[in-house]
Amino acid sequence: MRAMILAAGRGERMRPLTDHTPKPLLKVGGKPIIVWHLERLAKAGFSEIVVNHAHLGEQIEHALGNGSQWSLHIQYSPEKIALETAGGIANALPLLGQEPFLVVNGDVYTDIDFSQLALPSRALAHLVMVDNPPQHPMGDFSLNEGKLAKDGAAKLTFSGVGLYHPDLFQAVKQGQAAKLAPLLVTAMHEERVTGVRHMGEWHDIGTPERLAALNQQFACHSQTTQSIE
């Protein structure tokens, strides 16, 4: 299975940090966010990775190269302007192939075990859901017996990690901007979207304050570890 990391967003809420650095290259625990993903993808057995980019994309290519330092093969899907999530994925389909693939948002930090994810038969998407963070209290979709729905009680938040079948994007023309949610909702009406709840580490690094808080968490953990030793 191939994997794609979404790295084309401008990161408006992260300004001024993203004025000169693409958001996926901002550091968490002393390491670029996107590198955490690459390391975990390699550990999970992935080898073929696609990374899309737009804003300051040349910095991403320069930082990651061909991926050989992580025993990966990275291909890039450049966008003149960011095509939104579904548009970016559809634009990269020639690199992703005809089989189901994994997609990971480039601006989240998580310990999700990518090797444990699988797209069920007939499903067009399988999303990893998390408990609602303070900045998104209403959630996105409800999860009931492994199926996801737009309506329902006790909604959870989409983590930005999901498996997709290429057919989900067949209505999106290559190079066309398109959002992911409408495609998912259509597929949910057909009961072709499944999900799983992740109870471990997950952070949406959407603002400088949340980035600083996560780095503080890393610093505290490091100090605690050193004191124990």
C-alpha positions, -999 to +999 in steps of 0.1 A: +000+000+000+012+035-008+008+065+015+003+102+008+012+131+032-008+163+026+016+192+028+001+218+005-017+240+030-007+277+034-011+276+072-027+310+076-035+304+113+002+296+119+015+329+106+040+344+110+057+310+115+046+298+080+056+330+062+090+315+056+086+279+066+059+254+052+038+241+081+049+204+078+085+215+084+078+233+117+094+213+145+078+193+172+102+179+198+131+191+177+120+173+145+099+185+116+063+173+119+064+156+085+095+136+095+076+121+124+052+108+098+079+095+075+096+076+104+063+060+115+053+051+079+087+034+074+083+015+107+048+004+096+062-011+064+054+015+039+080+023+012+062+044-015+052+079-003+036+108-022+039+143-008+019+171-023+030+207-018+022+243-029+033+270-005+072+270-002+071+235-017+107+236-028+117+237+009+099+204+015+116+187-015+150+200-004+144+188+032+131+154+024+149+146-009+140+112-023+133+097+011+163+073+011+174+084+045+142+068+059+145+038+035+115+053+016+109+064-020+092+098-020+075+113-051+061+148-052+028+162-064+033+199-068+003+223-070+005+258-083-023+267-058-035+245-030-062+222-044-079+214-010-078+179+004-098+160-022-084+180-051-048+174-039-055+136-036-072+134-070-043+153-086-019+128-071-038+096-082-014+089-111+013+085-085-009+066-060-021+039-084-053+019-085-052+003-051-064+017-018-039+041-001-033+058+032-035+096+036-020+115+065-025+152+072+009+169+073+000+192+103-010+166+129+012+148+154+000+113+164+011+079+175-015+061+153-001+027+142-004+029+105+003-008+101-030-017+118-052+001+094-071-016+066-099-007+042-128-031+046-143-047+015-167-024-004-157+006+017-145+038-001-130+053+030-119+042+064-112+071+088-094+073+121-115+093+146-104+109+179-121+125+208-131+161+202-103+186+211-112+219+227-110+238+194-135+214+177-160+205+204-189+195+180-169+169+162-174+157+125-190+124+122-207+098+144-193+063+147-217+034+153-206-003+150-177+007+127-198+028+103-195+066+100-224+089+095-228+127+092-257+128+116-260+112+150-252+117+186-217+117+202-198+128+172-160+124+170-134+144+152-117+132+120-080+128+128-067+135+093-056+099+089-076+077+065-076+050+040-092+056+006-102+038-025-094+057-057-130+055-068-140+079-040-123+107-061-136+097-096-158+128-099-129+152-092-110+163-122-072+164-120-061+199-111-095+209-098-099+222-062-123+201-042-131+195-005-131+160+010-161+163+033-188+163+005-173+132-010-173+114+023-209+124+031-221+111-002-203+078+004-217+077+040-253+078+026-243+046+007-229+031+039-194+029+023-174+048+050-161+030+080-141+042+110-121+034+141-116+054+173-080+061+183-075+066+220-038+075+219-017+106+211-031+131+186-026+168+182-039+192+156-010+217+152-031+245+138-019+275+157+014+288+171+000+284+206-008+247+201+026+241+186+042+258+216+021+237+240+031+205+223+068+214+224+064+223+261+049+188+266+079+173+249+103+194+271+085+183+303+086+146+293+123+149+285+130+165+319+110+138+337+128+111+319+162+126+327+153+130+364+143+093+366+175+082+350 
